[in-house]
């Protein structure tokens, strides 16, 4: 006979999931025992359940299959939440299996009891508690299908006295539907949008992850319209390479060329993007938005023409209505500005460009002449990483440096907490990516604040022999928070991190650790770290005063920064 726990695990394995992430314990012991006996699954024990949820979400984003994590009664389930919220906001299909107190104790305020159905109501597209084996096939199938079809989190709760119960004889193993429907836009919406585009003199594209499956069609659109293409961060995977129309990112990660392309257009054509920062949208142009989700239309910026449907089908339907333009001036001006900006950025990735700080900046670091520019580190990672590497990036300055200096070529992949904006995501996501393929290089760009938040799971990389490359931008600061304070005139305060030697910490848990303090040693260190055949932590002491100027800096920001620096001459940042 088959138990509840065994049926859950058989269905997950049949689906093609290869790992289950979590911490063992009490109510879910029957489930972990079923995993032990299932040859197609690996149990990935972690030190904190948040890591389990991040890792499962990373696997879901990379494969399109269910990522699976587990958290047992009460605190174990609660610890999953942050990683599950990241999966929710990344539209990653994740199944969370959670424990619960025995059925007779539910509602009695029993030890460790929390109401999982209430707890996970906001983060999930489906949540249910199995109280009888007869419910399981339907509830499990609903959970998996909801996660896959709606791109979100499903939570299935199993009380402690249910996992070992037997299901009815000849119960079929639940099957999950991974194929997604594609919707074509209406002809009238396509015609109206095409007429607006044809009437415009200067068109700029703003393209995101939702257009990833329509790369060929979008490139043809840009060619036909002679349109510069601003690429949202999550669109880098599809549009960062072999793209003669690209002008980089906008927003806080952006550059002047992207601003030029946006502010000089008379029609903005958005394809598969939900770019959230309203202040970086241009005012005045006609706006056409293509998105498969009609609820996204106009929620960031007013839209004149909505085209609701699959990006490939929508752009493919637009193209026959549009003629090739001979005037390439708008595109050429934006591309020229972008190439000029890129050339200037290359100075930052030259070790000889290092400058010694003076005055009040010198007091921030014991050895200011040995501080390393974070741009140099990111540039070397781009240069030496494998052409099919998977990159993960912590929220904050690590993402900024990746955005500007790491190219996501055709076979590279990119993960981050780009919608939730959580700290501490890079290392757990790297663990999830590496577990899928031990032979593929996985490089995590970690902030020192993010890495130390979940540092216990360095042990997970060692215990599961996951050869991740963890690269720490060790500036001793919460860098993005520091920048946020200074640009509004606040003195830096509360952002200083008193870090240990992180390479020594890595060595202490059995991982290779490399520490770099001199920019002239960095190239060799990056090469050695990436070539190491096991897990490695590269601890690079970077300049805490390095800033990233946004694509559209304001006078107010500059004045605020000057005021903040004046205050910092007399105020300790701690």
C-alpha positions in Angstrom: 0.0 0.0 0.0 1.0 3.6 -0.7 1.1 6.3 2.0 0.2 9.9 1.7 3.9 10.9 2.0 4.9 8.3 -0.7 2.2 9.5 -3.1 3.4 13.1 -2.8 7.0 12.2 -3.5 6.1 9.9 -6.4 4.1 12.7 -8.1 7.0 15.2 -7.6 9.6 12.7 -9.0 7.3 11.8 -12.0 7.0 15.5 -12.8 10.8 15.8 -13.2 11.8 17.6 -10.0 15.2 16.4 -8.9 15.8 18.0 -5.5 13.7 18.8 -2.4 15.1 21.4 -0.1 14.4 21.9 3.6 15.1 20.9 7.2 14.0 17.6 8.5 11.6 17.3 11.5 8.6 15.8 13.2 5.5 16.1 11.1 7.3 15.8 7.8 9.5 12.8 8.8 7.4 10.4 6.7 7.9 12.7 3.7 11.7 12.8 4.1 11.7 9.0 4.6 9.8 8.7 1.3 12.5 10.9 -0.3 15.2 8.7 1.1 13.6 5.7 -0.7 13.0 7.6 -4.0 16.1 7.2 -6.3 15.0 10.0 -8.6 15.1 12.7 -5.9 17.9 14.1 -3.7 17.2 15.5 -0.3 19.0 18.8 0.1 19.2 19.6 3.8 19.9 23.2 4.6 20.6 25.1 7.8 17.8 27.6 7.3 14.5 27.1 5.6 14.7 30.5 3.8 17.6 29.1 1.9 15.5 26.1 0.9 12.8 28.4 -0.5 15.3 30.5 -2.5 17.0 27.5 -3.9 13.7 25.9 -5.0 12.6 29.2 -6.6 15.9 29.4 -8.5 15.4 25.9 -9.8 11.9 26.7 -10.9 13.0 29.7 -12.8 15.8 27.9 -14.5 13.8 24.8 -15.5 10.1 25.8 -15.7 9.4 22.8 -13.5 8.2 22.8 -9.9 10.8 23.8 -7.3 10.0 22.0 -4.1 10.9 23.0 -0.5 9.7 21.8 2.9 9.3 23.4 6.3 7.9 21.6 9.3 5.5 22.7 12.0 5.4 26.3 13.0 8.9 28.0 12.9 10.1 25.7 10.1 7.2 26.8 7.9 7.5 30.4 8.9 11.2 30.5 7.9 10.2 29.7 4.3 8.3 32.9 3.8 10.9 35.3 2.5 12.1 32.9 -0.1 8.5 32.0 -1.1 7.7 35.7 -1.5 10.6 36.0 -3.9 9.2 33.1 -5.8 5.8 34.7 -5.9 7.1 38.0 -7.2 9.3 36.2 -9.7 6.4 34.1 -10.9 8.3 30.9 -10.2 6.3 27.7 -9.7 7.1 26.4 -6.3 5.5 23.7 -4.2 6.0 24.2 -0.4 5.2 21.1 1.7 4.6 22.2 5.3 4.1 20.3 8.5 1.2 20.8 11.0 0.3 19.5 14.4 -1.8 16.3 14.7 -5.3 16.8 13.5 -6.9 16.4 16.9 -4.8 19.4 18.2 -5.5 21.8 15.3 -7.1 24.9 16.7 -6.1 24.3 20.3 -3.0 26.5 20.4 -0.8 23.4 20.5 2.9 23.6 20.8 4.4 25.3 17.6 0.9 25.4 16.0 0.3 28.2 13.4 -2.5 28.3 10.9 -0.7 27.6 7.7 -3.7 28.3 5.5 -3.8 31.8 7.0 -0.1 32.3 7.2 0.5 31.5 3.5 -2.7 33.1 2.1 -1.0 36.2 0.7 2.1 34.5 -0.7 0.4 31.6 -2.4 -1.9 30.9 -5.4 -3.1 27.8 -3.7 -3.0 26.6 -0.1 -4.7 23.6 1.6 -4.4 21.2 4.5 -4.7 17.5 3.9 -6.8 16.0 6.8 -7.8 12.7 5.1 -5.9 10.5 2.6 -8.9 10.6 0.2 -8.3 14.4 -0.3 -4.7 14.0 -1.3 -4.8 13.2 -5.1 -7.1 16.2 -5.8 -5.4 18.6 -3.5 -1.9 17.7 -4.7 -2.9 18.0 -8.3 -4.6 21.3 -7.7 -1.5 22.6 -5.9 1.0 21.6 -8.6 -1.2 22.9 -11.4 -1.9 26.2 -9.7 1.8 26.8 -9.2 2.7 25.9 -12.8 -0.2 27.6 -14.6 -0.3 30.8 -12.5 3.4 31.1 -12.0 3.4 31.2 -8.2 3.6 29.4 -4.9 1.4 26.5 -3.8 1.4 25.3 -0.2 0.3 21.8 0.9 0.1 21.3 4.6 0.4 17.8 6.0 -0.5 17.2 9.7 1.9 15.0 11.7 -0.6 12.1 11.9 -1.4 12.1 8.2 1.8 11.4 6.3 2.0 7.7 7.2 -1.7 7.1 6.5 -2.4 4.9 3.5 -4.3 6.1 0.4 -6.9 3.9 -1.2 -5.7 1.0 -3.3 -5.1 1.8 -7.0 -5.1 5.5 -6.4 -3.6 7.1 -9.4 -0.5 9.2 -9.1 -1.4 12.9 -9.6 -0.1 14.5 -12.8 0.9 18.1 -13.2 0.3 20.2 -16.4 3.4 22.2 -17.3 2.4 23.3 -20.8 1.3 27.0 -20.8 -1.3 28.4 -23.1 -0.4 31.3 -25.4 -3.0 34.0 -26.2 -3.1 35.9 -29.4 -4.0 39.6 -29.3 -7.2 40.9 -30.9 -6.8 42.1 -34.5 -8.3 45.5 -33.7 -5.7 46.1 -30.9 -2.9 45.2 -33.2 -4.2 47.4 -36.0 -4.6 50.4 -33.7 -1.1 49.9 -32.2 0.5 49.5 -35.7 -1.2 52.7 -36.9 0.2 54.6 -33.9 3.7 53.2 -34.4 3.7 53.9 -38.2 2.7 57.5 -37.5 5.5 58.1 -35.0 8.9 59.5 -36.2 11.1 58.2 -33.4 10.2 54.9 -31.6 12.1 53.6 -28.6 11.5 50.0 -27.3 11.5 49.1 -23.6 11.8 45.3 -23.5 11.7 42.9 -20.5 11.7 39.3 -19.5 8.2 38.8 -20.9 9.7 39.1 -24.4 12.4 36.5 -23.9 10.6 33.9 -26.0 10.2 36.5 -28.8 13.8 37.5 -29.3 13.8 37.1 -33.1 10.6 39.0 -33.6 11.6 41.9 -31.3 15.0 42.3 -33.0 13.2 42.4 -36.3 10.9 45.0 -34.9 13.8 47.1 -33.8 15.5 46.8 -37.2 12.4 47.7 -39.1 11.7 50.7 -36.9 15.3 51.8 -36.4 14.5 51.8 -32.7 16.9 51.9 -29.8 16.1 49.2 -27.3 16.2 49.9 -23.5 16.4 46.5 -21.8 15.0 46.0 -18.3 17.3 44.1 -16.0 15.4 40.8 -16.3 15.5 41.1 -20.0 19.3 40.9 -20.1 19.2 37.1 -20.5 17.5 37.4 -24.0 18.6 40.8 -25.2 22.1 41.5 -23.7 24.0 39.8 -26.5 24.3 40.2 -30.3 22.0 43.1 -30.2 22.9 46.2 -32.3 19.9 48.1 -31.0 20.5 47.7 -27.2 21.3 50.8 -25.1 21.4 49.2 -21.7 19.2 49.7 -18.7 17.2 52.7 -17.3 16.5 53.6 -13.8 18.9 53.4 -10.9 21.0 50.9 -12.8 20.9 52.8 -16.0 23.0 55.1 -18.2 22.7 58.4 -20.1 22.1 56.6 -23.5 19.0 54.9 -22.2 17.7 58.2 -20.9 18.4 59.8 -24.3 16.5 57.1 -26.1 13.5 57.4 -23.8 13.3 61.2 -23.7 13.8 61.9 -27.4 11.2 59.4 -28.7 7.7 60.3 -29.7 6.4 56.7 -29.2 7.4 54.3 -26.5 6.7 50.7 -27.3 6.8 48.4 -24.2 7.1 44.7 -24.8 6.9 42.2 -22.0 8.0 44.6 -19.2 6.6 45.7 -15.9 9.4 48.2 -15.3 8.3 49.7 -11.9 10.0 53.1 -11.6 7.6 55.7 -12.8 10.0 58.6 -12.6 12.2 57.1 -15.3 9.4 57.0 -17.9 9.3 59.8 -20.4 6.5 62.3 -20.4 4.8 63.2 -23.7 5.3 60.3 -26.0 2.5 58.0 -27.2 2.8 54.7 -25.3 2.0 51.2 -26.7 2.2 48.3 -24.3 2.3 44.6 -25.2 1.8 42.2 -22.3 0.3 38.8 -21.9 -1.3 40.0 -18.6 -3.9 42.6 -19.1 -3.7 43.7 -15.4 -0.2 45.0 -16.1 -1.4 47.4 -18.8 -1.0 51.0 -17.6 -0.2 50.2 -14.0 3.3 51.9 -14.2 2.6 54.6 -16.8 -0.4 55.8 -18.8 -0.9 53.7 -22.0 -2.5 54.9 -25.2 -2.7 51.5 -27.0 -2.9 48.1 -25.2 -2.0 44.9 -26.9 -2.8 42.0 -24.7 -1.3 38.7 -25.7 1.8 36.6 -26.0 4.8 38.8 -27.0 5.8 36.6 -29.9 2.4 36.4 -31.3 1.8 40.1 -30.8 5.0 41.4 -32.3 4.6 38.9 -35.1 1.2 40.3 -35.8 2.5 43.9 -35.8 5.4 43.4 -38.2 3.3 42.9 -41.4 1.8 46.4 -40.8 5.2 48.1 -40.4 7.6 49.2 -43.2 11.4 49.4 -42.8 12.6 53.0 -42.0 15.4 54.5 -43.9 16.0 57.3 -41.3 18.3 55.7 -38.7 19.1 58.9 -36.9 17.3 58.2 -33.6 18.9 54.8 -33.3 22.3 56.0 -34.3 22.3 58.9 -31.8 21.3 56.6 -28.9 23.8 53.9 -29.9 26.6 56.4 -30.2 25.8 57.7 -26.7 25.8 54.1 -25.4 29.1 53.2 -27.0 30.7 56.4 -25.6 29.4 55.6 -22.1 30.7 52.0 -22.4 34.1 53.2 -23.4 34.2 55.5 -20.3 33.1 52.6 -18.1 36.1 50.6 -19.2 38.4 52.9 -17.3 36.9 51.4 -14.1 38.0 47.9 -15.0 41.6 48.8 -15.4 43.7 48.2 -12.2 45.9 51.1 -13.1 43.0 53.5 -12.9 42.8 53.1 -9.1 43.1 56.4 -7.3 43.9 57.0 -3.7 41.2 58.8 -1.8 42.1 61.9 0.1 40.7 64.0 3.0 37.6 62.6 4.8 37.4 59.6 2.4 40.8 58.4 3.6 39.7 57.9 7.2 37.1 55.2 6.2 39.6 52.4 5.5 42.9 51.5 7.2 44.7 50.9 3.8 43.0 53.2 1.3 45.7 52.7 -1.3 44.7 49.0 -1.5 40.9 49.4 -1.9 39.5 47.7 -5.0 36.9 49.2 -7.3 33.8 46.9 -7.5 33.6 47.7 -11.2 37.0 46.0 -11.7 35.8 42.9 -9.9 32.6 42.7 -11.9 34.5 43.2 -15.2 36.9 40.4 -14.4 34.1 38.1 -13.6 32.5 38.8 -17.0 35.9 38.3 -18.7 36.8 35.0 -17.0 33.5 33.3 -16.3 32.3 30.5 -18.5 30.3 31.4 -21.6 27.4 29.3 -20.1 27.8 30.4 -16.5 24.7 31.0 -14.3 25.0 34.3 -12.4 23.1 35.2 -9.3 23.3 38.7 -7.7 22.4 40.0 -4.3 20.0 43.0 -4.2 21.9 46.2 -3.8 25.2 47.4 -5.3 26.2 43.9 -6.4 23.2 44.0 -8.9 24.3 47.4 -10.1 27.8 46.2 -10.9 26.5 43.1 -12.6 24.0 45.2 -14.6 26.8 47.4 -16.0 29.8 45.1 -16.3 28.6 41.5 -16.8 27.2 40.6 -20.2 24.6 37.8 -20.2 25.7 36.1 -23.4 23.5 33.7 -25.3 24.1 30.7 -23.0 24.4 32.5 -19.7 21.6 32.7 -17.2 20.8 35.4 -14.6 18.9 35.1 -11.3 18.3 37.7 -8.6 15.6 39.0 -6.3 14.7 41.6 -8.9 11.1 42.0 -7.8 11.1 41.4 -4.1 14.5 43.0 -3.6 15.5 40.8 -0.8 18.9 40.7 0.7 20.8 37.3 1.0 19.3 35.8 -2.2 22.5 35.2 -4.3 24.1 32.4 -2.3 20.9 30.3 -1.9 19.9 30.8 -5.5 23.4 29.7 -6.5 23.0 26.5 -4.5 19.8 25.7 -6.3 21.3 26.4 -9.7 24.4 24.3 -8.9 22.4 21.3 -7.7 20.8 21.1 -11.2 24.1 20.7 -12.9 27.4 20.1 -11.0 29.4 20.6 -14.2 28.0 24.1 -15.0 29.7 27.1 -13.5 27.6 29.0 -11.1 28.8 32.5 -9.9 27.1 34.4 -7.1 27.8 38.1 -6.8 27.2 38.5 -3.1 27.1 41.6 -1.0 28.8 41.2 2.4 25.6 42.1 4.2 23.6 39.5 2.2 26.1 36.7 2.5 26.5 37.1 6.3 22.8 37.2 6.8 22.6 33.5 5.8 26.2 32.5 6.3 25.4 29.3 8.0 24.5 27.7 4.6 28.0 27.9 3.4 28.1 24.6 5.1 25.3 23.4 2.7 27.6 24.0 -0.3 30.3 21.9 1.4 28.1 19.1 2.7 26.4 18.6 -0.7 29.6 19.1 -2.7 28.1 22.0 -4.7 31.0 23.7 -6.5 29.5 27.2 -6.4 31.7 30.3 -6.8 30.7 32.8 -4.2 32.2 36.2 -4.9 31.8 38.7 -2.1 31.9 42.5 -2.7 33.3 43.1 0.8 32.9 46.9 1.3 32.0 46.7 5.0 28.8 48.5 4.2 25.2 48.2 3.4 26.1 50.0 0.2 22.7 50.7 -1.4 21.4 52.0 1.9 24.4 54.2 2.3 23.8 55.6 -1.2 20.1 56.1 -0.4 21.0 58.2 2.7 23.6 60.3 1.0 21.6 61.3 -2.1 19.0 62.9 0.2 21.5 64.7 2.4 21.6 62.3 5.3 24.9 61.4 6.8 25.7 57.7 6.5 24.7 56.0 9.8 24.1 52.4 10.8 25.4 51.0 7.6 28.9 49.8 8.7 29.4 46.1 8.8 32.2 44.7 11.0 33.0 41.7 8.9 35.3 38.8 9.8 37.8 37.6 7.3 35.2 35.9 5.2 37.8 33.7 3.3 38.9 32.4 6.7 35.3 31.6 7.6 34.9 29.7 4.4 38.1 27.7 5.1 36.8 26.9 8.6 33.7 25.2 7.2 35.7 23.2 4.6 35.4 25.5 1.6 38.3 27.1 -0.3 38.7 30.7 0.7 40.6 33.4 -1.1 41.0 37.0 0.1 42.1 39.9 -2.0 43.0 43.4 -0.8 45.2 44.7 -3.7 43.7 45.4 -7.1 46.8 44.1 -8.9 46.2 40.7 -7.3 42.6 40.5 -8.4 42.9 39.1 -11.9 44.8 36.1 -10.8 42.5 35.5 -7.8 39.4 35.6 -10.0 41.0 33.1 -12.4 41.9 30.7 -9.5 38.5 31.0 -7.9 36.7 30.2 -11.1 39.0 27.3 -11.9 38.7 25.6 -8.5 36.9 22.3 -8.8 34.9 22.7 -5.5 33.0 25.4 -3.6 35.0 28.6 -3.2 34.5 31.9 -1.6 36.4 34.9 -3.0 36.4 37.7 -0.5 37.3 41.0 -2.2 37.8 44.1 -0.1 36.1 46.8 -2.2 35.8 50.5 -2.0 32.8 51.5 0.2 32.8 55.0 -1.3 32.3 53.9 -4.9 29.0 55.1 -6.2 26.9 54.3 -9.3 25.4 57.4 -10.9 21.9 56.7 -12.1 20.8 57.3 -15.7 19.1 60.6 -14.8 20.8 62.2 -11.9 19.1 65.3 -10.5 20.5 68.5 -9.0 18.7 67.6 -5.7 20.6 64.3 -5.6 23.9 66.0 -6.2 23.3 68.7 -3.6 22.1 66.0 -1.1 25.3 64.0 -1.7 27.4 67.1 -1.0 25.6 67.9 2.2 25.9 64.2 3.3 29.6 64.2 2.7 30.0 67.4 4.7 28.1 65.9 7.6 30.2 62.7 7.4 33.4 64.8 8.0 32.3 65.3 11.6 29.8 62.4 12.2 30.9 58.7 12.6 29.0 56.4 10.2 28.5 53.8 13.0 
